[in-house]
């Protein structure tokens, strides 16, 4: 369980870093926007493929030394951490889009003088 929480925490830290870099990039170059959620999902999928390769090919050959990392249970914990972080990023993006639409509607109503 500790490994799962540690993996989830590191994936959320990676999500924060990717979103921060994309936000700065979009601020500096607004004509070429980057979608941080899609970029993070791509990074998480690549990391999952790399993790599966290490777990089932590299660590499986060295059972005596890396046996604790090559178990299917350990890989399942890490895969769940990747998936949960990707789902959280998509959930946060959806929440942010809803807030943006509501905020735009509030600004439009204030500009026309209509009641909220």
MDTraj code that builds the backbone (N, CA, C; nanometers):
import mdtraj as md
import numpy as np

residues = "UNK UNK UNK UNK UNK UNK UNK UNK UNK UNK UNK UNK UNK UNK UNK UNK UNK UNK UNK UNK UNK UNK UNK UNK UNK UNK UNK UNK UNK UNK UNK UNK UNK UNK UNK UNK UNK UNK UNK UNK UNK UNK UNK UNK UNK UNK UNK UNK UNK UNK UNK UNK UNK UNK UNK UNK UNK UNK UNK UNK UNK UNK UNK UNK UNK UNK UNK UNK UNK UNK UNK UNK UNK UNK UNK UNK UNK UNK UNK UNK UNK UNK UNK UNK UNK UNK UNK UNK UNK UNK UNK UNK UNK UNK UNK UNK UNK UNK UNK UNK UNK UNK UNK UNK UNK UNK UNK UNK UNK UNK UNK UNK UNK UNK UNK UNK".split()
xyz = np.array([
    [0.0817, -0.1184, 0.0000],
    [0.0000, 0.0000, 0.0000],
    [0.0864, 0.1251, 0.0000],
    [0.1981, 0.1195, 0.0711],
    [0.2866, 0.2344, 0.0755],
    [0.3445, 0.2642, -0.0625],
    [0.3788, 0.1594, -0.1366],
    [0.4331, 0.1782, -0.2714],
    [0.3291, 0.2407, -0.3639],
    [0.2019, 0.2004, -0.3475],
    [0.0945, 0.2583, -0.4277],
    [0.0803, 0.4074, -0.3991],
    [0.0779, 0.4430, -0.2711],
    [0.0640, 0.5848, -0.2352],
    [0.1846, 0.6662, -0.2799],
    [0.3032, 0.6070, -0.2683],
    [0.4235, 0.6755, -0.3138],
    [0.4208, 0.6942, -0.4653],
    [0.3776, 0.5925, -0.5393],
    [0.3654, 0.6034, -0.6841],
    [0.2611, 0.7060, -0.7244],
    [0.1478, 0.7070, -0.6541],
    [0.0435, 0.8047, -0.6836],
    [0.0917, 0.9458, -0.6543],
    [0.1607, 0.9640, -0.5439],
    [0.2133, 1.0956, -0.5093],
    [0.3161, 1.1431, -0.6115],
    [0.4033, 1.0546, -0.6551],
    [0.5029, 1.0946, -0.7549],
    [0.4368, 1.1242, -0.8894],
    [0.3324, 1.0498, -0.9252],
    [0.2615, 1.0783, -1.0497],
    [0.1867, 1.2111, -1.0427],
    [0.1286, 1.2430, -0.9278],
    [0.0612, 1.3722, -0.9126],
    [0.1620, 1.4874, -0.9133],
    [0.2809, 1.4633, -0.8597],
    [0.3867, 1.5651, -0.8676],
    [0.4302, 1.5855, -1.0124],
    [0.4387, 1.4762, -1.0871],
    [0.4703, 1.4862, -1.2297],
    [0.3598, 1.5601, -1.3040],
    [0.2334, 1.5346, -1.2696],
    [0.1215, 1.6065, -1.3294],
    [0.1329, 1.7560, -1.3018],
    [0.1655, 1.7918, -1.1797],
    [0.1821, 1.9330, -1.1444],
    [0.2937, 1.9967, -1.2260],
    [0.4035, 1.9272, -1.2415],
    [0.5157, 1.9810, -1.3191],
    [0.4778, 1.9978, -1.4659],
    [0.4104, 1.8993, -1.5238],
    [0.3713, 1.9079, -1.6651],
    [0.2720, 2.0214, -1.6862],
    [0.1737, 2.0340, -1.5975],
    [0.0758, 2.1420, -1.6115],
    [0.1399, 2.2793, -1.5932],
    [0.2368, 2.2895, -1.5041],
    [0.3068, 2.4165, -1.4843],
    [0.3878, 2.4541, -1.6077],
    [0.4593, 2.3579, -1.6631],
    [0.5380, 2.3845, -1.7843],
    [0.4464, 2.4242, -1.9001],
    [0.3339, 2.3538, -1.9148],
    [0.2403, 2.3871, -2.0231],
    [0.1777, 2.5239, -2.0023],
    [0.1477, 2.5591, -1.8778],
    [0.0913, 2.6909, -1.8488],
    [0.1901, 2.8020, -1.8832],
    [0.3150, 2.7839, -1.8454],
    [0.4183, 2.8830, -1.8787],
    [0.4390, 2.8900, -2.0297],
    [0.4429, 2.7748, -2.0954],
    [0.4586, 2.7721, -2.2411],
    [0.3422, 2.8429, -2.3096],
    [0.2200, 2.8164, -2.2634],
    [0.1033, 2.8816, -2.3228],
    [0.1003, 3.0313, -2.2941],
    [0.1564, 3.0714, -2.1823],
    [0.1625, 3.2139, -2.1502],
    [0.2655, 3.2847, -2.2390],
    [0.3789, 3.2180, -2.2630],
    [0.4839, 3.2789, -2.3450],
    [0.4495, 3.2767, -2.4939],
    [0.3910, 3.1678, -2.5404],
    [0.3555, 3.1536, -2.6818],
    [0.2078, 3.1169, -2.6931],
    [0.1184, 3.2151, -2.6881],
    [-0.0248, 3.1834, -2.6890],
    [-0.0746, 3.1300, -2.8234],
    [-0.0006, 3.1495, -2.9300],
    [-0.0460, 3.1023, -3.0610],
    [-0.0202, 2.9525, -3.0811],
    [0.0575, 2.8893, -2.9945],
    [0.0853, 2.7450, -3.0042],
    [0.0515, 2.6791, -2.8709],
    [-0.0780, 2.6585, -2.8424],
    [-0.1155, 2.6066, -2.7102],
    [-0.0802, 2.4587, -2.6925],
    [-0.0414, 2.4249, -2.5713],
    [-0.0149, 2.2865, -2.5322],
    [-0.1238, 2.2415, -2.4355],
    [-0.1728, 2.1216, -2.4536],
    [-0.2714, 2.0645, -2.3627],
    [-0.1975, 1.9783, -2.2615],
    [-0.1889, 2.0273, -2.1395],
    [-0.1134, 1.9581, -2.0361],
    [-0.1709, 1.8232, -1.9986],
    [-0.3031, 1.8091, -2.0051],
    [-0.3660, 1.6820, -1.9684],
    [-0.3296, 1.5743, -2.0700],
    [-0.3392, 1.6075, -2.1975],
    [-0.3016, 1.5091, -2.2997],
    [-0.1535, 1.4759, -2.2933],
    [-0.0703, 1.5765, -2.2690],
    [0.0729, 1.5527, -2.2581],
    [0.1028, 1.4624, -2.1389],
    [0.0387, 1.4873, -2.0250],
    [0.0607, 1.4030, -1.9079],
    [0.0124, 1.2607, -1.9328],
    [-0.1020, 1.2463, -1.9983],
    [-0.1533, 1.1125, -2.0279],
    [-0.0560, 1.0374, -2.1175],
    [0.0005, 1.1053, -2.2144],
    [0.0998, 1.0428, -2.3023],
    [0.2233, 1.0012, -2.2222],
    [0.2688, 1.0879, -2.1345],
    [0.3854, 1.0552, -2.0512],
    [0.3533, 0.9360, -1.9599],
    [0.2331, 0.9333, -1.9028],
    [0.1953, 0.8229, -1.8138],
    [0.1853, 0.6908, -1.8906],
    [0.1319, 0.6940, -2.0112],
    [0.1237, 0.5709, -2.0911],
    [0.2637, 0.5216, -2.1276],
    [0.3512, 0.6136, -2.1668],
    [0.4899, 0.5741, -2.1978],
    [0.5592, 0.5174, -2.0744],
    [0.5365, 0.5788, -1.9590],
    [0.5966, 0.5279, -1.8355],
    [0.5413, 0.3907, -1.8002],
    [0.4123, 0.3690, -1.8247],
    [0.3525, 0.2389, -1.7969],
    [0.4110, 0.1306, -1.8876],
    [0.4303, 0.1624, -2.0144],
    [0.4912, 0.0665, -2.1073],
    [0.6352, 0.0371, -2.0661],
    [0.7091, 0.1401, -2.0292],
    [0.8473, 0.1218, -1.9840],
    [0.8515, 0.0406, -1.8550],
    [0.7589, 0.0677, -1.7641],
    [0.7513, -0.0070, -1.6387],
    [0.7193, -0.1537, -1.6641],
    [0.6266, -0.1799, -1.7570],
    [0.5934, -0.3191, -1.7901],
    [0.7136, -0.3900, -1.8519],
    [0.7860, -0.3196, -1.9360],
    [0.9054, -0.3781, -1.9966],
    [1.0087, -0.4132, -1.8902],
    [1.0324, -0.3208, -1.7983],
    [1.1279, -0.3488, -1.6912],
    [1.0805, -0.4633, -1.6025],
    [0.9535, -0.4607, -1.5673],
    [0.9015, -0.5605, -1.4737],
    [0.9067, -0.7015, -1.5312],
    [0.8573, -0.7165, -1.6534],
    [0.8399, -0.8516, -1.7061],
    [0.9546, -0.9005, -1.7925],
    [1.0454, -0.8129, -1.8318],
    [1.1595, -0.8574, -1.9121],
    [1.2907, -0.8466, -1.8373],
    [1.3192, -0.7313, -1.7807],
    [1.4492, -0.7099, -1.7170],
    [1.4532, -0.7697, -1.5771],
    [1.3584, -0.7298, -1.4914],
    [1.3606, -0.7781, -1.3536],
    [1.3266, -0.9261, -1.3447],
    [1.2505, -0.9768, -1.4393],
    [1.2143, -1.1191, -1.4366],
    [1.3363, -1.2074, -1.4594],
    [1.4367, -1.1576, -1.5311],
    [1.5584, -1.2361, -1.5542],
    [1.6507, -1.2371, -1.4332],
    [1.6351, -1.1408, -1.3455],
    [1.7210, -1.1325, -1.2272],
    [1.6354, -1.1479, -1.1016],
    [1.5688, -1.2599, -1.0879],
    [1.4764, -1.2837, -0.9766],
    [1.5440, -1.2736, -0.8401],
    [1.6643, -1.3247, -0.8314],
    [1.7328, -1.3255, -0.7017],
    [1.7586, -1.1838, -0.6514],
    [1.7908, -1.0945, -0.7421],
    [1.8266, -0.9590, -0.7015],
    [1.7068, -0.8638, -0.7008],
    [1.6184, -0.8742, -0.8005],
    [1.5074, -0.7806, -0.8149],
    [1.3719, -0.8492, -0.8046],
    [1.3618, -0.9562, -0.7311],
    [1.2388, -1.0332, -0.7223],
    [1.1202, -0.9549, -0.6705],
    [1.1438, -0.8630, -0.5785],
    [1.0332, -0.7863, -0.5207],
    [0.9716, -0.6897, -0.6212],
    [1.0455, -0.6499, -0.7242],
    [0.9938, -0.5556, -0.8227],
    [0.9267, -0.6245, -0.9409],
    [0.9542, -0.7526, -0.9602],
    [0.9048, -0.8209, -1.0793],
    [0.7757, -0.8972, -1.0560],
    [0.7124, -0.8787, -0.9413],
    [0.5869, -0.9480, -0.9167],
    [0.4728, -0.8779, -0.9893],
    [0.3718, -0.9554, -1.0225],
    [0.2554, -0.8993, -1.0908],
    [0.1798, -0.8043, -0.9986],
    [0.1775, -0.8335, -0.8704],
    [0.1099, -0.7463, -0.7743],
    [0.1747, -0.6093, -0.7649],
    [0.3083, -0.6064, -0.7656],
    [0.3780, -0.4783, -0.7602],
    [0.3516, -0.3974, -0.8868],
    [0.3497, -0.4660, -1.0012],
    [0.3194, -0.3952, -1.1255],
    [0.1754, -0.3446, -1.1256],
    [0.0832, -0.4229, -1.0725],
    [-0.0573, -0.3806, -1.0686],
    [-0.0740, -0.2557, -0.9833],
    [-0.0011, -0.2479, -0.8721],
    [-0.0067, -0.1275, -0.7883],
    [0.0434, -0.0058, -0.8653],
    [0.1551, -0.0214, -0.9343],
    [0.2097, 0.0915, -1.0101],
    [0.1183, 0.1292, -1.1260],
    [0.0586, 0.0299, -1.1932],
    [-0.0329, 0.0570, -1.3035],
    [-0.1569, 0.1302, -1.2540],
    [-0.2075, 0.0913, -1.1383],
    [-0.3227, 0.1617, -1.0805],
    [-0.2875, 0.3052, -1.0443],
    [-0.1661, 0.3273, -0.9966],
    [-0.1237, 0.4641, -0.9645],
    [-0.1164, 0.5488, -1.0909],
    [-0.0634, 0.4923, -1.2006],
    [-0.0606, 0.5652, -1.3277],
    [-0.2021, 0.5968, -1.3752],
    [-0.2892, 0.4978, -1.3701],
    [-0.4260, 0.5161, -1.4179],
    [-0.5041, 0.6151, -1.3339],
    [-0.4890, 0.6071, -1.2021],
    [-0.5599, 0.6994, -1.1143],
    [-0.5115, 0.8427, -1.1340],
    [-0.3838, 0.8628, -1.1547],
    [-0.3322, 0.9976, -1.1808],
    [-0.3835, 1.0504, -1.3145],
    [-0.3917, 0.9651, -1.4155],
    [-0.4454, 1.0077, -1.5453],
    [-0.5933, 1.0420, -1.5334],
    [-0.6695, 0.9613, -1.4599],
    [-0.8108, 0.9927, -1.4386],
    [-0.8279, 1.1232, -1.3610],
    [-0.7425, 1.1457, -1.2621],
    [-0.7490, 1.2704, -1.1864],
    [-0.7180, 1.3900, -1.2755],
    [-0.6223, 1.3757, -1.3653],
    [-0.5900, 1.4880, -1.4537],
    [-0.7073, 1.5206, -1.5452],
    [-0.7742, 1.4176, -1.5971],
    [-0.8908, 1.4416, -1.6823],
    [-1.0073, 1.4993, -1.6015],
    [-1.0237, 1.4551, -1.4779],
    [-1.1278, 1.5107, -1.3918],
    [-1.1029, 1.6568, -1.3592],
    [-0.9778, 1.6906, -1.3280],
    [-0.9439, 1.8298, -1.3008],
    [-0.9646, 1.9173, -1.4240],
    [-0.9323, 1.8656, -1.5412],
    [-0.9510, 1.9412, -1.6648],
    [-1.0990, 1.9670, -1.6919],
    [-1.1807, 1.8656, -1.6664],
    [-1.3251, 1.8826, -1.6868],
    [-1.3819, 1.9841, -1.5880],
    [-1.3376, 1.9772, -1.4630],
    [-1.3821, 2.0716, -1.3612],
    [-1.3403, 2.2141, -1.3978],
    [-1.2174, 2.2284, -1.4473],
    [-1.1673, 2.3591, -1.4876],
    [-1.2467, 2.4143, -1.6062],
    [-1.2826, 2.3284, -1.7007],
    [-1.3610, 2.3728, -1.8160],
    [-1.5004, 2.4174, -1.7734],
    [-1.5617, 2.3450, -1.6816],
    [-1.6935, 2.3868, -1.6314],
    [-1.6864, 2.5205, -1.5592],
    [-1.5832, 2.5388, -1.4793],
    [-1.5672, 2.6675, -1.4095],
    [-1.5462, 2.7807, -1.5080],
    [-1.4689, 2.7539, -1.6144],
    [-1.4432, 2.8556, -1.7149],
    [-1.5730, 2.8969, -1.7858],
    [-1.6571, 2.7991, -1.8195],
    [-1.7845, 2.8287, -1.8850],
    [-1.8747, 2.9088, -1.7917],
    [-1.8813, 2.8706, -1.6656],
    [-1.9641, 2.9430, -1.5690],
    [-1.9128, 3.0851, -1.5486],
    [-1.7828, 3.1004, -1.5435],
    [-1.7237, 3.2331, -1.5251],
    [-1.7506, 3.3208, -1.6473],
    [-1.7398, 3.2647, -1.7669],
    [-1.7674, 3.3388, -1.8895],
    [-1.9139, 3.3809, -1.8937],
    [-2.0041, 3.2939, -1.8517],
    [-2.1460, 3.3277, -1.8492],
    [-2.1739, 3.4384, -1.7482],
    [-2.1066, 3.4349, -1.6353],
    [-2.1228, 3.5396, -1.5343],
    [-2.0721, 3.6737, -1.5869],
    [-1.9588, 3.6722, -1.6546],
    [-1.9056, 3.7961, -1.7116],
    [-1.9963, 3.8509, -1.8208],
    [-2.0519, 3.7619, -1.9027],
    [-2.1419, 3.8065, -2.0094],
    [-2.2702, 3.8645, -1.9496],
    [-2.3207, 3.8028, -1.8463],
    [-2.4413, 3.8548, -1.7813],
    [-2.4143, 3.9895, -1.7160],
    [-2.2967, 4.0058, -1.6564],
    [-2.2620, 4.1335, -1.5943],
    [-2.2440, 4.2424, -1.6984],
    [-2.1915, 4.2074, -1.8145],
    [-2.1693, 4.3069, -1.9197],
    [-2.3007, 4.3539, -1.9807],
    [-2.4005, 4.2678, -1.9892],
    [-2.5297, 4.3068, -2.0469],
    [-2.6241, 4.3630, -1.9423],
    [-2.5900, 4.3501, -1.8175],
    [-2.6757, 4.4022, -1.7110],
    [-2.7867, 4.3073, -1.6730],
    [-2.7821, 4.1876, -1.7215],
    [-2.8838, 4.0876, -1.6900],
    [-2.8609, 4.0328, -1.5496],
    [-2.9694, 3.9939, -1.4841],
    [-2.9505, 3.9324, -1.3512],
    [-2.8857, 3.7968, -1.3608],
    [-2.8122, 3.7622, -1.2579],
    [-2.7407, 3.6347, -1.2579],
    [-2.8355, 3.5264, -1.2343],
])
top = md.Topology()
chain = top.add_chain()
for i, resn in enumerate(residues, 1):
    res = top.add_residue(resn, chain, resSeq=i)
    for name in ("N", "CA", "C"):
        top.add_atom(name, md.element.get_by_symbol(name[0]), res)
traj = md.Trajectory(xyz[None], top)
